[in-house]
């Protein structure tokens, strides 16, 4: 017993640190073994075990007084713990921010320049006094005096914590030159803080942090990319504790992630030259193949919008060669070919897109590091890189076939989509990623128009009947209820227009089948619904359709309705026209293609001289 070393002695302290450093290195190696495992369950279990080991080790280290010999290892363990936990959670959580703050708070006694010597000596003295008091070698009065000094110091430090993490970092980094032993681990922790603030869009705090990190390396700048490129984390010593990811590697990940995020945002807002520069920066950085597909596709989109289709095509080809995520480059290729007027290539790209989205791919196992994808936001449906689902791609293909005169192909694609809807395979069909997209009733109407265009009138009637069975019951049953129906905005405000369009398409289908009586009956129902459902203050739209309706009413000898429509058309011509332009739904564009709009001036002259007014 005489030869045992007291727990609080310097020799015991060093011995514990050696053991805990060895434990850290062993846990890091275990995590790397997990990373290389091809068995998902074993990989997950090894990683979770390593995480729990790091958690316990961190608790042990925090049981020691915060000294210069303890803090580098403690900061390294914090960095390894945060890296592994963020990877396993696939994101940064609020409690990780707390881990960073607790790590900085432990170092606070060393970060106040006027009090560094006093604070450090006070805490060391207090530790010695605690041990001596236990052996009754210290008068209680002296112990209370020193204890009061420590509490006062801690109170001053606690007040400074109200400034938050940004204030802690400012204090820590500005005086870290006093303790160069902590610099590598502090910069590593700062990289993790930067990753957290990037994912939570605290870009102002991130800019200030980077300015503090680079204050001795360049003049103050607001350019985040420049700050990231200027930041030079100090190299770790060869005998330093092992890390899952060093500060310089983390800096490269941050640089690539921010360049891509910024480039994509600039692309969406139309700042094309800036987007091109940012995306080039991302492509030249630490960019995994899966992300490189997205970057090359974004570069292709940018160059297409800048009027360089051939350069855009080169990037899209490169994107297709980089990996198996073919959706975004194929969708962008279809847009490029549409812009060039190459319909055949556009349709082929959409067909390949539908096929690519039908393949279920097993995601590649991620490395147990902070990777670029971990710092990117969730896919935005408004993004030009969002290619949607297979059914959305199928709709794009169907609608483009219909618009470009490929009616037979369009009809088959629409029928495939309706089959998915009717058997429940696609219960939540949503519009494609390029507005405006159709709702489900409009999808039925486009399908019916495509079938009529393809000469399949009987199939079109079947589709129309299915739509009527799903919508007509929503219409008011008595005439006096129509006024209330016109005021409704919450429930099916367009239902009457869908039903009237359905009767219009049925009329055209009966014409194709040679059944004139049935056609006239359907056209009459269409007109009746139009006049019942359209509010008088919302009757303005497409002029060709309005004059064709006027001509049809005259031919059917519906004088009162024709006169009322004529007066409204005449009143509209006297109004300012700058805000009257609007686009028709696709199914109505197809309907207008079947008729020859009347000559407006001729019809006006006939109406004025016919005595109808």
N, C-alpha and C positions, 0 to 999 in steps of 0.2 A: 504493500500500500504506500510505503514511503516513496516509491519510485513512480507512482501514478502522476499523470499530468492533470492539473485542475482543468475543468471544462472551459473556464473563461480565460485560460492562459493563451499567450501568443502561439505557442507550439500546437495546442489543440485547435486553435482557429485555423492555422495553416493546414493542418491535417484534414480538417473538415472540408476546406475549400478544394484541396486536391481530390478528395473522394467525390465531391459534388461536381467538380469539373469532369472527372472521369465518367460520372453518371450522365452528364449532359452529352458528352461525346458518344457514349453508348446508345443513348436514345436517338440521336441524330442518325447514327448508322442504322439503327432499327427502322427508322422512317424511310431511309434510302433503300433498304432491303424491301420494304413494303411497296415502294414505288416501282421496283423492278419485277414484282410478282405478277404472273399472268392469271392468277386465280382471284377474281373480284372479292370473294368473301374473305380470303386470307389477307389480301391487301388491305381491306377495310379494318379487319381485326388488329393487324399489326400497327396500322396508323393510329387507331383509337387507343391502343395500349401505350404507344409512344406519347400521345397527347396527354394521357392520364399521368404518365411518368413525369412529363415536363411540369404538369400542374403541381404535383407533389413536391418536386424539386424546388419550384419557385416558392412554395410555402415555407420550405426549410430555409432557403436563403433569406427570406424576409424576417425570419426569426432572429437573424444576427443584426447587430448595429450596422448602420450604413457607413462603411469605411471605404477608402480608396481601393483596398485590396478586394473587397467583396463586390463592389458595384459593377465592374466590367463583366464579371461572370453573371451577375443577376440580370443585367441589361441584355446579355446575350441569350439567356434562358427565356426572358420575356419575348425577345424577337422570334426565337424558334417556336415558342408556344403560340404566338399570334399568327405566324405564318402557317403553321399546321392547322390551327383551328379555322382560320379563314378559308383555307383550301377545302377542308372537309365540309364546312358549312356552305361553300360556294358563295361567299360574300362576307362583308364586314358587318358585324353586329354592334349594338350599342355597348355591350359589355366589353368588347375589345377596346373601345375608346377608354373605358374605365381602367383597363389594364395598363394602357399607355400612361394615363394620368397618374396612377398609383406608382408606376416606375419613376416618373419625373418627381413626384412628391418625395420619394425616398432620397432623391439626390438634392432636394432643395437646400439643405443646410450648406451645401458646397457652392451654391449658385448665387449667393448674395454677396457681391464684391466687398462692401464695407465690413461684412461680418464673417467672411470666410474663415480667417484664423480663429476668431473668438468663438464662432459657432462650433467649428470642428473640435476645438480644444474643450469646450463646454461639454459636448456629448461624450468625448473620450473620458474626461474627468468623471462625469456622472456614472459611466460604466464601471470605472475603478472603485468609486465610492460605494456603489451597490454591493460589490464583492467584499469590500472591507467592512461594511456595516454588518454583513452577515456573520463576520468573525468578531463582532463587537470591538473593532479596532478604531471606530470613529465616533466622536461625540454626536448625538442626535441633532444638536443645534446646527453643526456644520453641514450635515446631510440635508436638513430642511432648507438651508440657504441655497445650496447648489441645486436642489430639486426645484426650487422656486425659479431660479435662473433658467433652467431648462424649459419649464412650463411657459415662461414669458417668451422665450425664443420661439417655441412651437406656436404660441398664439400669434406672434408676428408673421410667421410663415403661413398660418392658416388664413390670415386676412388677405395675403397675396393670392391665394388660390381662387378668390372670387373673380379674378380676371380671366379664369378659364385656361384651357390648354394653350391658347395662343400666347398668353402672358407667361405661362410656364416655359414654353419653348423659347420665347424671347430672352428670358432670364438665363436659361440653361446654355444656350448657344453663344450668347454674347460674352460670357466669362469662362467658356469651356477651355480657353487657352491656359487657364490656371491649373487645369487637371488634364494634361494631354493623354493620360492613360485611358480616359473615358471617351475620347473623340471617336474612334471607330465604332464602338457600340452605340454612342449617341446618334451618329449619322445613320446607322442602320435603323434605329428606332424612329428617327425622323422620316426615313423613307416609308416606313409602315404608316406613320401619321399622314404623310402625303397621299398614300394610296387610299386611306380612309376618307380624307377630305375630298379627293377626286371623285370617289364613288358617291359621296353625298352632296356633290356640287357646291361645296364650300370653297369656291375658287378664290375668293378674296383672302381667306385665311391661308390657303395654299400658297398664294403669291407671296404673302408676307413671310411665310416660313422659308420659302426658297430664297427670298431676298436675304434673309438672315444667314442661311446656309452658305450663300455665295458672296457675302459682303466683302470679303477680303480677296475675292477672285475677279470681280468686275464691278463696273459702276451699277448703280441701282437701275433696274429695268422692270417694266410691267409685262414684258413679253414672256409668257410662261414657257414656250419652247426654248427660247434663248436661256432662260434661267435653268431649265433642266439640263441643257447641253453644257452650261457653264459649271454646274455643280460637280465637284470632284470629291467624292467621299474618300477619306483617308484609307490607305490600304491596311488590312489587318496584319498583325504580326504573325510570323510563321508558327509560333507556339500558342497562338490565341485559341480559345475554345472553338469547337466546330460549330458551324451554322448551316442551316438548311439552304440558305440563300444569302449571299453577301450583299452589302449595301450598293456596290457598283452594278451588280446584276439587277437589283431592284430599281435602281435609277434608270437603267435601259428599258425596263418594262414600263415604267411610268412615262418615259419619253414617247415610246411607241403608242401607248394607250391614249395619251393626251393628244398626240398628233392626229390619230385616227378620229377620236371624238370631235376634235375641232374641225378637221377636214370635212367630216360628214355634216356637221352643223352648218358650215359655210356653204356646202353644196345645196343643202335644203333651203337656205336663205338666199341663194343666188349669187354669193360672192365667189364666182368661179375661179378667178386667178389665185385667190388666197386658198381656196379649197384644193386646187391643183398642187400648190406648194406644200400644204400640210399633208396631203395624202402621199406625195413623194417622200416626205420625211418619214411617214409611217412605214412605207414599203421598204425603205432602206434600213430600218431599225431591226430590233429583236422581234421579228414577226413570224409566228408559227404559220404553217401551211394553211390551216383552216381559216385563219384571219387574212392571210395573203389573198385568198380567193375574194374576200369581201373588199379588200383594199383595191385590188385590180379592177373589180367590178365598178367600184365608186369612181376610180380614175376613168374608166370607160364612159360612165354616165357624164362625168364632168366634161370630157373632151367632146362627146356628142353634142352637149348643150353649147359648147364653145365653137361648134362648126367644124370639128376635125374628125369626121366619121372614120377615116382609115386608121388614124392613130388609136381611136377608141376601139376599133375592131381588134387591133393587135393586143390590147390589154385584155379584152374579153377572151381571146384565144388563150392567152397566158393564164387567165383565171381558170379556164376549163382544164388546163394541163396540170394545175397545182394540186388538185384533190378531187374528192368525190362529191363535194357540195356544189352541184351544178345548177341549182335553182336560180340564184340571183344572176349569174352571167347569162343564162339562157333567156330570162325575162328581159334583161337589158338588151340582149341581141335582137329580140323581137321588136323592141322599140326603135333600135337603130335601123333595122331593115324597113320598118314602117316609114321612118323619116326619109329613107332613101327611095321609097316607092317599090322596093323589091318584095312583092306580096308573097311569092312562093317561098322565099327564104324566111320571111316573117312567120308564115303558117308552120313551116317546118320547125322553127325554133320553139313555137308554142306547143307543137306536138311532142317535141323532146322534153319540154318543161313538164307537161302532164305525166309523161313516162318517168321522169326523174323524181317527181314528187310522190309517185306511187311506190317507190322503193323504200322500205324501212331499213335505215342504216343504224348499226350499233356504234354509239359514240366511242371515240378513242379514249383510253384511260388517261386522265390528266396527271401531270407531274405534281408532286406534293410541294408546290411552290406558289408564290404569288405570280400568276400568269397574266398576260395582257387581257384575255377574255374575262378574267375575274373583275377587271376594272372598267368594263364596258357596260352601258345601260342595257336594259331589256330591249329586245327588238321592238321598234315602233312601227305599227301598221302604216303610218304616213311616210316612212322612209322609202326612198327609191330602191333600196336593197331588199325590201320585204317582198317575198314572192308568194306568200299566202299558202293555202292548202291546195290539194289536188283538185277539189271541186271548183275552187276559185280560178285556178289555171284553166280548167275545162270550160268554164264560162267565158274567159277571155278568148279561148280558141273558138268557141261556138259563135260568139258575137262578131269576131273579126271575119269568120267565114261568111256570116250573113251580110256584113257590111261590104265585103269584097266580091259578092256575087256567087259564092260557093254554097248555094242553097242546099244542095243534097247533103254535103258534109255537115253544114250547120244544123240541119234537121236531126241528123243522127247524134250529134254532140248534145243538142238540147234534150233529146229523148233520154240519153244516158243520165243527164243531170236530173231530169224529172223522176227517173227510176230510183235514183239515190234518195230523193226527197220522199217519195211515196212509200218506200219500204223502210224508212226510218234510219237508213245508213248515214244520212247527213241531216240530223235534226236541227242543226243551228247554222244553216247556210247563211253566209254573210257576204256583203258586196266585195268585189275584188279590190286589190290594193291600189286601184287608180280610179278616182271618182269621175263621174257619178256612176254608181253601181246599182243594180236592180234589187228590189225587194222580191219576195217569192211570187206574188201575183204577176208582177211585170215579167218575171222569168217564164211563167206560163204563156203570157201574151206574146213574148218574143218567140217562144217555141212554136206557137200556132202560126205566127207570121212566117217563120222559116218553113214550116210544113206546107203552107199555101204556096210560098215562093217555089218550093220544090215540086209542086204539082200533087201533093198528098192531101187533098181537101178533106177526105174522110177522116184521116188521122187528126187533122186540125180541128174538126168538129168534136172529136173525142176529147182532145185537150181542153177545148173551150167548155164543154159540158162539165168536166172535172173542176175547172176553175169556178164556174157558176155555182156548183154544188157547195163550194167552200166560201163563197162571198155573197151571193144574192140574198141570203137570209138576213144579212145585216142592213138591207135597205128598208126604209119606212114602208109600211103597208098601206097607209091612208094618205091622201094628198095633203091634208092639213098638217101632217107631221114633217113634211119636206122643209118647211121654213126652219123648224128646229134642227133638222139634219144639216141644213146649210151652215148653221152656226157652230156645229160641233167641230172641235179641233183636237180632242184628246183621243177618240176612238175611231179608227179607220176613216180619216177625213177624205181619202181618195177612193173609197170603196165604190161610190157611184160612177166615177170615171173609169175604174177598172171594168165594171160590169158593162158600161156603155161601149167600151173598146172591145170587150168580148163579143157583144152583139154585132159590132162592125165587122170583126174578123169572121164571125159565122156567116154574115151576109156575103162576104167575099168568097168564102168557101162554097156556099150554095150557088153563087154565080159560076164558079169553076165547074160545079157538077151539073150546070144547066137547069137548076131549079129556081126559076125566076120568082115564083110566088113566095117561096120560103125566104129568098134573099130580100124581097121588099119588106116582108114581115120583120126580119132581123134589123134592117136599116131603120125602120120606123121605131122599133124599140130603142135603138141607139139614140135617135133624135129626141125621143120623149125623155129619156134619162138626162140627156145633155141639158135640155131646157128646164127640167125640174131641179137639177142639182147644182147648176152653176149660179153662184151669187152674182147679182147685177154689177157689183163693183169689182168683180174678178173675171170679166169676160174677155179681156184682151189676151192674145197669143199669136199663133202663126197666121199670117195674112192669106197664104194660099189655101190653107184649110178652111178659113172663114169664108172666103169667096166661093170655094167649092160647095160648102154647106149652103150658102145662099142660093147657088144655082140649083142644087138638089131640091131645096124647099120649093122653089118656083115650079120645077118639073112635077113635083108631087101635088101641086096646087094648094100648098099650105101657105096662103097669102098672108095671114096675120103674123105667123112666125117669121116669114121672109121679110115682111115690112119692119118688124121689130129689130131683126138682125141688121137690116140695111141701115136703119137709123143709128144703131150703135157703131157700125163700121164708119159711117160718115162722121160721127162725133169723135171717134178715135183719130181720124186723120187730122183733126184740128189740134190734138194734144202734142206736146213735145215728145219726140220719139227716142231720145237718147237712152232711156231706161226700159224700153219695151222689148229689147232683144232677149230671147231665151231659147234654149235648146229643147227640141222635142225628144221624148223617149224613143228608143230605137224601134220599137214595134210600130209607132206612129210614123216614123220616117219611112219604114217599109210600106205602110199603107199609102202614104202620099205618093210613093213611087209607082203605084198601080193606077193612079188617075192622072189625067191631064188637066192641070189647073186652068180654069177659064181665063180669058183675057180680061183683066180687070176693067180697063177703060171701056171695052165693048159692053161688058155687063153693066157698068155704071150708066152708060148711055141708054141701054135697053130699059133699065129700071126707071130712069128719069122720064122716059117718053112713054112708058107702058100704062101710066095712070094708076100704078099700084100705090103710090104715095097719097 
